[in-house]
Amino acid sequence: MEANEISVSVIVPVFQAANHIQSCILSLQDQTLKNIEMIFVDDYTPDHSCTIIQEAAKKDNRIKLLHNINHRGAGPCRNDGVIKANGQYVSFVDADDTIAPDFLERLYQKAIQEDLDVVKGCMSYPDNGEYIINPKMNTQIQEGLKKGKPLFSLFIDEATSAIYRRSFLRSYSLEFGDSALSEDTTFLLRTCLYEPSFGLEDQAHYIYHYHPEATLHTFNSSYLDEQIKALKTQCNELAAHAKKQEATTDYAIELFLYNLKVHAKAKSNPDTDRVADDFLEQLQTQVKLLPYISDMKEKSVQIKTLVEDGLNISILPFSKGRSPYGKEDFLYLIQQWIRYFDTHPYTLQTRSDLVHLMNEAFTFVFQMENIGYSHQEAILFEQQLHLKARAFPLFVRLAIQSQQSLARL
């Protein structure tokens, strides 16, 4: 096969995938788009995944196998694959997932017909031979674009469900991060900040397979270190584009909310409680995204006067994993803050208390299912917290200050 004949290069990192790699290979070989190449990158896997790939390569010259001399992670493996790729477009597939037979053809045809840099398909899940489609991300992107929101603030996950013009990635030296966390999010942020021409193809299905034995990130101090590493990379990207992309302020707010949840989870986890506050300190000193979070106090410190009308509520430490308040209490307290800040100036104490209250509320999200709430109720409450947080001018003002700090990094 000549290089100029290749439409899509599919890049697959391989690590401990022997139980699932055969299904992945077959789904690639069964693509209705035939002029593709399959680049498997051996991430120093200790199992016999490579033997399975080599056997398949004997019968299919579209298959290539690259080898790492040590374990590097999915992000660097994908970067290596892009370097070796010859296709007009590249696609990233995980070794334990599959894609529908017409996945690549649908994406490629749309890309060619509309001359697009990036085309995203739809995530789906197997169910008795059929697909359960999850259009949430695509719907979010479609609705957000109609409202004039930038792509980078919308396309924040599901990187494997898209194809990317290889020349576009090379023009801007776009790569995946080397952190074990958020490599997809970092890559998408980098890519979308350069404003690629973009399209959606909802009928192209990437099939995510859940495997209980798959490698999962253990929530411990190493996890928090990786989170700092990933966040620092994302902040650097925001800093580089802050002047031409006003919406980086909104993205900074989302980063704050997400990492506030990470800290909440760390504080409620006995294995990470001792390093949780160090996590916040590192956010301040290493990332400089939100300098004010160092003002947060220990969880056991009571929040003082919330509103001037005499409503005094104390947030007490959790006892045996329980909060002294329910979700309606938190929503009520946050609403009181909104009313209070409509007429009162911010102080070092009040902004610290506000962040503390939001942190307690996010911590409560992690406890809800243990005290009788349903999973859906927890999800809805978390969404409400995000909406409430955006009602605070403080969050917006500090995000703007953070954006200015980023520009000086």
matplotlib code that plots the C-alpha trace (Angstrom):
import matplotlib.pyplot as plt

x = [0.0, 1.4, 1.4, -0.7, -3.4, -4.0, -7.1, -6.9, -4.2, -5.6, -3.3, -3.7, -1.6, -1.2, -0.6, -1.9, -4.6, -4.3, -7.8, -9.3, -6.9, -8.3, -11.7, -10.1, -8.1, -11.1, -13.2, -10.5, -10.1, -13.8, -14.0, -15.9, -13.2, -10.4, -7.5, -6.4, -3.3, -3.4, -0.5, -0.2, 2.2, 3.5, 3.9, 6.3, 3.4, 4.3, 1.6, 1.3, -0.7, 2.1, 2.0, -1.6, -0.9, 2.1, -0.1, -2.7, 0.0, 1.1, -2.2, -2.8, -0.1, -2.0, -1.0, 2.2, 3.7, 5.9, 7.7, 8.6, 11.7, 9.8, 6.3, 5.4, 1.6, -1.1, -0.4, 3.3, 2.3, -0.3, 2.3, 4.7, 1.9, 1.2, 4.9, 4.9, 1.4, 0.9, -2.8, -4.6, -6.4, -5.5, -7.8, -7.1, -8.6, -8.1, -7.0, -9.9, -12.6, -14.0, -15.6, -18.6, -17.9, -18.7, -17.2, -14.1, -15.9, -18.6, -16.1, -13.8, -16.5, -17.8, -14.3, -13.5, -16.9, -16.8, -13.0, -12.9, -9.9, -11.7, -14.9, -16.3, -18.5, -20.7, -19.8, -21.9, -21.9, -22.5, -25.7, -26.7, -25.3, -26.7, -25.4, -26.6, -25.8, -24.7, -25.2, -24.5, -21.2, -22.3, -25.5, -23.4, -21.1, -23.9, -26.0, -22.9, -21.7, -25.1, -24.8, -21.4, -19.3, -15.7, -15.1, -12.3, -14.8, -17.2, -15.2, -13.5, -13.7, -14.1, -11.0, -11.1, -14.5, -13.0, -10.6, -8.1, -6.4, -2.8, -1.4, -3.4, -1.8, 1.7, 1.2, 0.8, 2.9, -0.2, 0.4, -1.1, 0.3, 2.5, 0.4, -1.3, -4.5, -6.5, -4.3, -7.5, -8.6, -5.2, -4.9, -8.4, -7.7, -4.5, -6.2, -9.4, -7.6, -6.2, -9.8, -9.9, -12.8, -15.1, -18.1, -20.2, -21.3, -23.7, -24.1, -20.4, -20.2, -17.1, -17.9, -16.6, -16.3, -16.3, -13.9, -13.8, -10.3, -9.0, -6.3, -7.9, -6.3, -6.2, -7.1, -4.0, -1.2, 0.3, -3.1, -3.0, 0.5, -0.6, -3.6, -1.3, 0.9, -2.1, -3.5, -0.2, -0.1, -3.6, -2.9, 0.1, -2.1, -4.6, -1.9, -0.6, -4.1, -5.5, -5.2, -7.1, -9.6, -11.7, -13.5, -10.4, -11.9, -14.8, -12.5, -10.5, -13.7, -14.3, -10.8, -11.3, -14.6, -13.2, -10.2, -12.3, -14.1, -10.8, -9.8, -13.2, -12.8, -9.3, -10.5, -13.2, -10.9, -8.9, -6.0, -5.6, -6.9, -3.4, -2.2, -5.3, -4.3, -0.9, -2.7, -4.3, -0.9, 0.6, -2.3, -1.3, 2.5, 2.9, 0.0, -0.8, -4.3, -6.3, -4.0, -6.8, -7.4, -4.5, -6.9, -9.0, -9.0, -9.1, -12.5, -13.1, -13.1, -16.6, -17.9, -18.8, -21.6, -23.1, -25.5, -25.9, -29.5, -28.4, -28.5, -25.5, -24.8, -21.8, -20.5, -19.2, -16.6, -18.0, -18.6, -18.5, -18.9, -22.0, -22.7, -24.8, -26.7, -28.6, -28.6, -31.5, -29.6, -26.6, -28.5, -30.3, -27.0, -25.4, -28.5, -28.0, -24.5, -25.6, -28.0, -25.4, -22.8, -25.3, -24.9, -21.7, -18.0, -15.7, -13.1, -10.4, -12.6, -15.8, -14.1, -12.4, -15.7, -17.4, -14.7, -15.0, -18.8, -18.5, -15.9, -18.2, -21.0, -18.8, -17.7, -21.3, -21.8, -19.4, -21.3, -24.9, -25.2, -24.0, -26.8, -29.8, -29.7, -29.8, -27.0, -29.1, -29.9, -26.1, -25.5, -28.3, -27.1, -23.5, -25.0, -26.9, -23.6, -22.0, -24.9, -24.9, -21.1, -21.5, -23.9, -21.1, -19.3, -16.4, -15.8, -15.8, -13.6, -11.0, -11.0, -10.1, -7.4, -6.2, -6.1, -3.9, -1.7, -1.5, -0.3, 2.7, 3.7]
y = [0.0, 3.4, 6.2, 8.5, 5.9, 5.8, 7.7, 7.1, 5.9, 4.2, 4.4, 1.9, 2.0, -1.6, -2.4, -5.6, -6.0, -9.7, -10.4, -7.8, -7.0, -9.6, -8.0, -4.6, -5.9, -7.5, -4.4, -2.4, -5.1, -5.1, -1.4, -0.6, 2.0, -0.3, 2.1, 2.5, 1.5, 0.2, 1.2, -0.7, 0.8, -1.7, 0.2, -2.4, -4.7, -7.8, -10.1, -11.7, -8.9, -8.4, -12.1, -11.7, -8.5, -10.1, -13.1, -10.8, -8.8, -11.9, -11.9, -8.2, -5.8, -2.8, -3.7, -2.2, -2.8, -0.3, -1.1, 1.0, 0.1, 1.1, 1.8, 5.4, 5.7, 6.1, 9.7, 9.2, 6.1, 8.0, 10.7, 8.0, 6.7, 10.1, 10.4, 7.1, 7.7, 8.2, 8.7, 12.0, 11.7, 9.9, 8.1, 6.9, 3.7, 2.1, -1.6, -2.8, -0.9, -1.5, 0.7, 0.1, -1.2, 2.1, 4.3, 5.4, 5.7, 8.0, 10.2, 10.3, 11.0, 13.9, 15.3, 15.1, 16.4, 19.4, 19.8, 19.5, 19.3, 17.3, 15.2, 13.7, 10.6, 9.4, 7.3, 4.1, 1.0, -2.6, -4.2, -7.7, -7.1, -3.6, -0.2, 2.1, 5.5, 8.3, 11.6, 13.8, 15.2, 15.7, 17.5, 19.7, 20.6, 21.3, 23.4, 25.3, 26.1, 27.5, 29.9, 31.0, 29.2, 28.2, 24.6, 24.1, 24.8, 22.2, 19.3, 18.3, 14.5, 11.5, 12.2, 8.6, 9.2, 11.6, 11.7, 14.5, 15.9, 14.8, 17.9, 20.1, 18.3, 18.6, 22.3, 23.2, 20.4, 19.1, 16.2, 14.3, 15.1, 12.7, 12.7, 9.5, 11.6, 13.8, 13.0, 13.2, 16.5, 18.1, 17.0, 18.3, 21.6, 22.0, 21.1, 23.1, 26.3, 26.5, 26.6, 23.6, 23.4, 20.9, 18.7, 16.1, 12.7, 11.1, 7.9, 7.0, 4.9, 4.4, 1.5, 1.8, -1.5, -1.5, -4.1, -4.4, -5.8, -2.8, -0.6, 2.1, 5.1, 4.5, 7.7, 8.3, 10.8, 9.7, 10.4, 14.0, 14.5, 13.4, 15.8, 18.7, 17.7, 17.6, 20.8, 22.7, 21.6, 22.8, 26.1, 26.7, 26.1, 28.6, 31.1, 30.8, 31.6, 33.9, 37.1, 35.8, 33.6, 35.4, 32.2, 30.9, 32.6, 30.2, 27.3, 28.5, 28.4, 24.9, 23.8, 25.4, 23.6, 20.3, 20.5, 21.6, 18.3, 16.5, 18.2, 17.3, 13.7, 13.7, 15.2, 12.6, 9.7, 8.4, 7.5, 11.0, 13.2, 14.0, 15.2, 16.9, 20.4, 19.9, 19.3, 22.8, 24.4, 22.8, 24.2, 27.7, 27.4, 25.3, 26.3, 29.8, 29.4, 30.3, 32.1, 32.6, 28.9, 29.0, 31.0, 27.9, 26.6, 23.1, 21.4, 21.5, 25.3, 26.6, 29.0, 32.2, 34.6, 33.9, 36.8, 40.0, 39.4, 37.1, 33.7, 31.9, 28.5, 26.4, 23.7, 21.0, 18.3, 15.1, 12.3, 8.8, 10.0, 12.0, 15.7, 17.5, 19.0, 17.7, 18.9, 21.3, 22.9, 23.4, 25.0, 27.2, 28.4, 29.0, 31.0, 33.1, 33.8, 35.0, 37.4, 38.6, 39.3, 41.4, 44.2, 43.5, 43.7, 40.8, 40.3, 37.8, 36.1, 35.9, 34.6, 31.9, 31.0, 30.8, 28.5, 26.4, 26.1, 25.0, 22.5, 21.1, 20.9, 19.0, 16.7, 16.0, 14.8, 11.9, 10.9, 11.1, 7.5, 6.3, 8.1, 7.1, 9.4, 7.8, 8.1, 10.3, 12.7, 13.0, 13.9, 16.4, 18.1, 18.3, 20.1, 22.5, 23.3, 24.2, 26.5, 28.1, 28.7, 30.7, 33.0, 34.4, 37.4, 36.4, 33.3, 35.3, 38.1, 35.7, 33.7, 36.9, 37.6, 34.0, 34.5, 37.5, 35.5, 32.8, 35.3, 36.1, 32.5]
z = [0.0, -1.0, 1.6, -0.6, -0.7, 3.1, 4.2, 8.0, 10.3, 13.4, 16.4, 19.2, 22.4, 23.8, 27.4, 29.2, 26.5, 25.7, 26.7, 24.4, 21.6, 19.2, 19.2, 18.6, 15.7, 14.1, 14.4, 12.6, 9.9, 9.3, 8.5, 5.3, 4.7, 3.5, 2.7, 6.3, 8.3, 11.8, 14.0, 17.3, 19.8, 22.3, 25.6, 27.0, 27.8, 29.9, 28.4, 25.0, 23.3, 20.8, 19.7, 18.8, 16.8, 15.0, 14.0, 12.6, 10.8, 8.9, 7.1, 6.9, 5.6, 6.9, 10.4, 11.9, 15.4, 17.2, 20.4, 23.5, 25.5, 28.7, 29.9, 29.0, 29.0, 26.4, 25.5, 24.4, 22.6, 20.5, 19.8, 18.5, 16.3, 14.8, 13.9, 12.0, 10.4, 6.7, 6.5, 5.6, 9.0, 12.2, 14.7, 18.2, 19.5, 22.9, 22.8, 24.8, 22.7, 19.2, 16.5, 14.4, 10.8, 9.2, 11.9, 9.9, 6.6, 7.9, 9.6, 6.6, 4.1, 6.0, 6.5, 2.8, 1.6, 4.0, 4.1, 7.9, 10.2, 12.9, 12.7, 15.9, 16.0, 18.9, 21.9, 22.4, 24.5, 23.6, 24.8, 23.5, 20.1, 19.8, 20.6, 23.4, 22.1, 24.4, 22.6, 25.7, 24.5, 20.9, 22.1, 24.4, 21.5, 19.0, 21.4, 22.6, 19.1, 18.3, 21.2, 20.0, 22.6, 21.5, 20.6, 23.2, 26.0, 24.7, 23.2, 26.4, 26.3, 24.1, 22.0, 20.6, 19.0, 16.3, 13.4, 13.0, 9.9, 10.3, 8.6, 11.1, 14.1, 12.6, 11.7, 15.4, 16.9, 18.7, 21.0, 23.9, 27.4, 29.2, 32.4, 33.3, 33.9, 31.5, 28.4, 26.3, 27.8, 27.4, 23.8, 23.0, 24.7, 22.7, 19.4, 19.8, 20.9, 17.4, 16.1, 13.7, 11.2, 12.9, 12.3, 14.0, 12.6, 15.1, 13.1, 13.5, 16.7, 18.8, 21.1, 24.7, 26.5, 30.3, 31.7, 35.5, 35.4, 33.3, 34.9, 36.9, 38.6, 42.3, 44.2, 46.3, 46.6, 43.3, 41.7, 43.1, 41.8, 38.3, 38.6, 39.4, 36.4, 34.0, 35.4, 35.0, 31.4, 30.7, 32.4, 30.2, 27.2, 28.5, 29.1, 25.5, 24.1, 26.8, 24.7, 21.7, 23.5, 26.0, 26.9, 28.7, 31.7, 31.6, 31.2, 34.2, 36.3, 35.2, 36.1, 39.6, 40.1, 38.9, 41.2, 44.1, 43.7, 43.6, 46.9, 48.4, 47.5, 48.9, 52.2, 52.5, 51.8, 54.8, 52.4, 51.1, 53.9, 55.1, 51.6, 50.5, 51.8, 50.2, 47.0, 47.3, 48.1, 45.0, 42.9, 44.2, 44.0, 40.9, 38.7, 39.9, 38.4, 41.5, 44.1, 46.6, 47.3, 49.8, 52.0, 52.6, 56.1, 57.5, 57.0, 60.8, 60.9, 61.2, 58.6, 60.4, 59.7, 56.3, 56.0, 57.8, 58.8, 61.7, 59.9, 61.6, 60.2, 61.0, 58.7, 61.0, 60.2, 58.7, 61.2, 60.0, 56.4, 57.0, 56.5, 59.0, 56.1, 53.1, 49.5, 50.0, 53.0, 50.8, 48.0, 50.5, 52.0, 48.6, 47.6, 50.8, 49.7, 46.3, 47.9, 50.4, 47.8, 45.7, 48.3, 50.3, 49.3, 49.2, 51.9, 52.5, 55.1, 53.0, 49.9, 52.0, 53.6, 50.2, 48.8, 51.9, 51.6, 48.0, 48.9, 51.6, 49.1, 46.6, 49.4, 50.1, 46.5, 47.2, 50.3, 48.9, 47.7, 51.1, 53.0, 50.9, 47.8, 44.3, 41.8, 39.6, 42.5, 43.2, 39.5, 39.4, 42.7, 41.2, 38.2, 40.4, 42.2, 38.9, 38.0, 41.5, 41.4, 38.1, 39.8, 42.0, 40.5, 42.7, 40.6, 37.4, 38.8, 40.3, 37.1, 35.2, 37.7, 37.2, 33.5, 33.9, 36.2, 33.5, 31.0, 33.2, 33.7]

ax = plt.figure().add_subplot(projection="3d")
ax.plot(x, y, z, "-o")
ax.set_aspect("equal")
plt.show()
